[in-house]
């Protein structure tokens, strides 16, 4: 599909023009720290506290900086540790104590970010599009994220519950590694145990279509957040947390977990109840918009990066991702 769009619009690199505020429009290799810094003022209290932990520092220096930052912001464990350059939740860790933090810093040989853990019950992915030069953007879809979980029966261990679960057993290797020694715990009857810290499809989270939740209040809130990027963001996805559907629709108390560029696909397409052809249409529409917006940006004078720079960035992102610790 991408090849056909590239031929039709005379440019396979057009999606790289869609979001000039992000390196390579968020297709690969963008630094989360740069984007978070650009959003700091416009998002305000909606942006969880964060600090960079560059690999140029020793593990002990990064640990000292992390502890000082936590004290400055009045934060306790857990916190989120993740790579500065990553996609699809690669390398994300929910850190629960000093020992684990020291271990992950010693073995994380790449630039990292330490981020406040947002303890809100509901996570969403909100897909966004704004035409170049337009005054307002549009919510093109919303994903409800159903975290992987099991329900205790007082008899079986978490390992047994995961291996017998019709869906979670598909990610058993990842989930059991994440649980560690906890896999032998026997949760009491009726106790719900959440098995992941991040709403990532590759780690067992189920995506549900919640597009009916879109409201003008939510659209206006997201548009306010994007003010920090000026006319530099046209297509992508907000990953955010809220108290629930009502808070999301009102645009109140929202916390921005991450802003994804053009590679931030409309994840509501992956609702397991959806017809596969309908899912394909949603994904094709997203990439069709990416090429169309890229073509519009080209008419406005933008020029795509050279092939050499694109290949180098993608190779560096791939190489960096190979260094990442397993996601947690």
C-alpha positions as CSV (number, residue, x, y, z in Angstrom):
1,X,0.0,0.0,0.0
2,X,2.8,2.4,0.9
3,X,4.5,1.7,-2.4
4,X,1.3,2.4,-4.3
5,X,0.8,5.7,-2.4
6,X,4.4,6.6,-3.1
7,X,4.0,6.0,-6.8
8,X,0.7,7.8,-6.9
9,X,2.0,10.9,-5.2
10,X,5.6,10.7,-6.6
11,X,7.3,10.3,-3.3
12,X,7.8,7.3,-1.0
13,X,9.3,9.6,1.7
14,X,6.3,11.8,1.9
15,X,5.2,10.6,5.4
16,X,8.6,12.0,6.7
17,X,7.2,15.5,6.0
18,X,4.0,15.2,8.1
19,X,5.3,16.3,11.5
20,X,8.2,18.7,11.2
21,X,8.4,19.2,15.0
22,X,9.6,15.6,15.4
23,X,12.7,13.9,13.9
24,X,11.7,12.0,10.8
25,X,8.1,12.9,11.7
26,X,8.1,10.1,14.3
27,X,8.6,7.3,11.8
28,X,11.8,6.0,13.6
29,X,14.6,7.2,15.8
30,X,12.9,10.2,17.4
31,X,14.0,11.2,20.9
32,X,11.2,11.2,23.5
33,X,13.1,13.8,25.6
34,X,13.1,16.4,22.9
35,X,9.4,16.0,22.3
36,X,8.6,16.1,26.0
37,X,10.7,19.2,26.4
38,X,8.8,20.9,23.6
39,X,5.5,20.0,25.3
40,X,6.5,21.0,28.8
41,X,4.7,24.3,29.0
42,X,1.7,23.6,26.8
43,X,0.8,20.4,28.5
44,X,1.6,21.7,32.0
45,X,0.2,19.5,34.8
46,X,-0.9,16.9,32.3
47,X,2.7,16.0,31.6
48,X,4.2,13.5,34.1
49,X,7.5,14.6,35.6
50,X,10.5,13.2,33.8
51,X,14.3,13.4,33.7
52,X,16.9,12.2,31.1
53,X,19.5,9.7,32.2
54,X,22.1,9.8,29.4
55,X,24.5,6.9,28.9
56,X,27.4,9.3,28.9
57,X,27.1,9.1,32.7
58,X,28.1,6.1,34.8
59,X,25.5,3.9,36.2
60,X,26.2,5.3,39.7
61,X,25.9,8.9,38.5
62,X,22.6,8.1,36.8
63,X,21.4,6.4,40.0
64,X,22.4,9.5,42.1
65,X,20.6,11.8,39.6
66,X,17.5,9.6,39.6
67,X,17.3,9.6,43.4
68,X,17.8,13.4,43.6
69,X,15.1,14.0,41.0
70,X,12.7,11.7,42.8
71,X,13.3,13.6,46.1
72,X,12.9,17.0,44.3
73,X,9.5,16.0,42.9
74,X,8.4,14.2,46.1
75,X,8.1,10.9,44.2
76,X,8.4,7.4,45.6
77,X,8.5,4.0,43.8
78,X,7.2,2.8,41.4
79,X,8.6,4.9,38.6
80,X,8.9,4.2,34.9
81,X,12.3,3.7,33.3
82,X,12.4,3.6,29.5
83,X,14.7,4.2,26.5
84,X,14.9,7.7,25.1
85,X,14.6,6.1,21.6
86,X,12.1,3.2,21.4
87,X,8.9,2.0,19.8
88,X,6.1,-0.3,20.8
89,X,7.0,-0.2,24.5
90,X,10.5,-1.7,23.9
91,X,12.6,-1.6,27.0
92,X,10.0,0.0,29.3
93,X,10.4,-1.0,33.0
94,X,8.2,-0.3,36.0
95,X,10.8,0.0,38.8
96,X,9.7,-0.8,42.3
97,X,12.9,-0.2,44.4
98,X,16.5,0.9,44.6
99,X,17.9,-2.5,43.9
100,X,15.9,-2.9,40.7
101,X,16.8,0.7,39.6
102,X,20.5,0.1,40.1
103,X,20.3,-3.2,38.1
104,X,18.4,-1.6,35.2
105,X,20.8,1.4,35.1
106,X,23.8,-0.8,35.1
107,X,22.5,-3.0,32.3
108,X,20.8,-0.3,30.2
109,X,23.6,0.8,27.9
110,X,21.6,3.4,26.1
111,X,20.0,6.9,26.9
112,X,17.1,6.4,29.3
113,X,14.3,8.5,30.7
114,X,12.9,8.2,34.2
115,X,9.3,9.2,34.4
116,X,6.6,9.6,37.1
117,X,4.3,6.6,37.2
118,X,0.8,7.7,36.5
119,X,-1.5,5.7,38.8
120,X,-4.8,6.2,36.9
121,X,-7.0,3.2,36.1
122,X,-7.7,3.8,32.4
123,X,-5.4,4.2,29.4
124,X,-6.4,5.3,25.9
125,X,-4.8,5.9,22.6
126,X,-6.3,8.9,20.8
127,X,-5.6,9.2,17.1
128,X,-5.2,12.7,15.7
129,X,-5.1,14.5,12.3
130,X,-4.8,18.2,11.4
131,X,-4.6,19.4,7.9
132,X,-1.6,21.7,7.2
133,X,-2.6,25.3,7.9
134,X,-6.0,24.3,9.4
135,X,-7.1,26.1,12.6
136,X,-8.3,22.9,14.3
137,X,-7.5,19.2,14.3
138,X,-9.8,16.1,14.4
139,X,-9.9,13.0,16.6
140,X,-10.0,10.1,14.1
141,X,-10.3,7.3,16.6
142,X,-10.0,6.3,20.2
143,X,-8.6,3.0,21.7
144,X,-9.5,1.7,25.1
145,X,-6.6,-0.4,26.4
146,X,-7.6,-3.5,28.4
147,X,-4.5,-4.5,30.3
148,X,-3.7,-8.2,30.6
149,X,-5.0,-9.6,33.9
150,X,-6.1,-12.8,35.6
151,X,-8.5,-13.4,38.4
152,X,-7.3,-15.5,41.4
153,X,-9.2,-18.6,42.6
154,X,-7.3,-19.2,45.9
155,X,-5.8,-22.4,44.5
156,X,-3.7,-21.9,41.4
157,X,-0.5,-19.9,41.2
158,X,-0.2,-16.9,38.8
159,X,1.9,-19.1,36.5
160,X,-1.0,-21.6,36.3
161,X,-3.6,-18.9,35.8
162,X,-1.6,-17.3,33.0
163,X,-0.9,-20.6,31.2
164,X,-4.7,-21.6,31.4
165,X,-5.9,-18.2,30.3
166,X,-7.2,-18.2,26.7
167,X,-5.5,-15.0,25.8
168,X,-2.7,-14.4,28.3
169,X,-1.1,-17.7,27.6
170,X,-0.1,-16.4,24.2
171,X,2.2,-13.9,26.0
172,X,3.2,-16.3,28.8
173,X,6.9,-16.0,28.2
174,X,6.9,-12.2,28.5
175,X,4.4,-12.2,31.4
176,X,6.2,-14.8,33.5
177,X,9.5,-13.1,33.1
178,X,7.9,-9.9,34.2
179,X,6.4,-11.6,37.3
180,X,9.6,-13.1,38.4
181,X,9.3,-14.9,41.8
182,X,5.7,-13.6,41.9
183,X,4.6,-16.3,39.4
184,X,4.3,-18.7,42.4
185,X,1.9,-16.4,44.3
186,X,-1.6,-17.8,44.8
187,X,-4.0,-14.8,44.6
188,X,-7.2,-15.1,46.7
189,X,-10.5,-15.9,45.1
190,X,-11.8,-13.0,43.1
191,X,-8.6,-10.9,43.3
192,X,-7.7,-9.3,40.0
193,X,-4.0,-9.2,39.2
194,X,-2.8,-6.8,36.4
195,X,0.1,-8.3,34.5
196,X,1.5,-5.2,32.7
197,X,2.4,-1.6,33.4
198,X,2.1,-0.3,29.9
199,X,-0.7,-0.6,27.4
200,X,1.2,-2.3,24.6
201,X,-0.3,-4.7,22.2
202,X,2.9,-6.7,21.9
203,X,2.8,-7.4,25.7
204,X,-0.7,-8.7,26.0
205,X,-2.9,-5.6,26.2
206,X,-6.2,-5.9,24.3
207,X,-7.2,-2.9,22.2
208,X,-10.9,-2.0,22.1
209,X,-12.5,0.6,19.8
210,X,-13.7,3.5,21.9
211,X,-14.1,6.1,19.1
212,X,-17.6,6.9,20.4
213,X,-16.0,8.7,23.3
214,X,-14.7,11.5,21.2
215,X,-16.0,14.9,22.3
216,X,-15.4,18.6,21.5
217,X,-14.0,19.1,25.1
218,X,-11.4,16.3,24.5
219,X,-10.5,17.7,21.1
220,X,-10.0,21.2,22.5
221,X,-7.8,19.8,25.4
222,X,-5.5,18.0,23.0
223,X,-5.3,21.0,20.7
224,X,-4.2,23.1,23.7
225,X,-1.5,20.5,24.4
226,X,-0.2,20.7,20.9
227,X,0.3,24.5,21.0
228,X,3.9,23.8,22.1
229,X,4.6,22.3,18.7
230,X,3.1,25.1,16.7
231,X,2.3,24.0,13.1
232,X,4.7,21.0,13.5
233,X,2.3,18.1,14.3
234,X,-0.3,16.9,11.8
235,X,-0.8,13.2,12.3
236,X,-0.2,10.7,15.2
237,X,-1.5,9.4,18.4
238,X,-1.8,10.5,22.0
239,X,-1.3,7.8,24.7
240,X,-2.9,9.1,27.9
241,X,-4.4,8.0,31.2
242,X,-7.6,9.2,32.9
243,X,-9.8,8.3,35.8
244,X,-12.3,6.8,33.3
245,X,-14.5,7.4,30.2
246,X,-16.3,10.4,31.7
247,X,-13.0,12.2,32.6
248,X,-11.7,11.5,29.1
249,X,-14.8,12.9,27.5
250,X,-14.6,16.0,29.7
251,X,-10.9,16.5,29.0
252,X,-10.3,16.7,32.8
253,X,-7.4,15.3,34.8
254,X,-5.8,13.7,31.7
255,X,-2.1,12.7,31.9
256,X,0.0,12.4,28.7
257,X,2.1,9.2,28.7
258,X,3.5,9.7,25.2
259,X,2.9,11.4,21.9
260,X,3.6,9.3,18.8
261,X,4.2,10.7,15.4
262,X,3.3,9.2,12.0
263,X,4.2,5.7,13.1
264,X,1.6,5.9,15.9
265,X,-1.0,3.8,14.1
266,X,-4.8,4.0,14.9
267,X,-4.7,1.1,17.4
268,X,-8.5,0.9,17.5
269,X,-8.1,-1.0,14.2
270,X,-6.8,-3.9,16.3
271,X,-10.1,-4.5,18.2
272,X,-10.4,-8.3,18.1
273,X,-14.1,-8.0,17.5
274,X,-13.6,-6.0,14.3
275,X,-13.8,-7.5,10.8
276,X,-10.2,-7.8,9.4
277,X,-11.2,-6.0,6.3
278,X,-12.5,-3.1,8.3
279,X,-9.3,-3.0,10.3
280,X,-7.3,-2.9,7.1
281,X,-9.4,0.0,5.8
282,X,-8.6,2.0,9.0
283,X,-4.8,1.3,8.7
284,X,-4.9,2.2,5.0
285,X,-6.7,5.4,5.7
286,X,-4.1,6.4,8.2
287,X,-1.2,5.8,5.8
288,X,-3.2,7.4,3.0
289,X,-3.6,10.5,5.1
290,X,0.2,10.4,5.9
291,X,1.1,10.5,2.2
292,X,-1.6,13.1,1.4
293,X,-0.5,15.4,4.2
294,X,3.2,14.9,3.2
295,X,2.3,15.9,-0.4
296,X,0.6,19.0,1.0
297,X,3.6,19.9,3.0
298,X,5.8,19.4,-0.1
299,X,3.7,22.0,-1.9
300,X,4.3,24.3,1.0
301,X,8.1,24.0,0.4
302,X,9.1,21.2,2.7
303,X,11.6,18.7,1.4
304,X,12.1,15.1,2.7
305,X,15.4,14.1,4.2
306,X,17.9,12.4,2.0
307,X,17.8,8.6,1.6
308,X,21.2,8.3,3.3
309,X,19.9,10.1,6.4
310,X,16.7,8.0,6.5
311,X,18.6,4.7,6.2
312,X,21.1,5.8,8.8
313,X,18.4,6.8,11.3
314,X,16.5,3.5,10.9
315,X,19.6,1.5,11.3
316,X,20.6,3.4,14.4
317,X,17.1,2.9,15.8
318,X,17.3,-0.8,15.1
319,X,20.7,-1.1,16.7
320,X,19.6,0.9,19.7
321,X,16.6,-1.3,20.2
322,X,18.7,-4.5,20.2
323,X,20.4,-3.1,23.3
324,X,17.2,-2.6,25.3
325,X,16.4,-4.6,28.4
326,X,13.3,-6.7,28.1
327,X,10.1,-4.6,28.6
328,X,8.5,-5.0,32.0
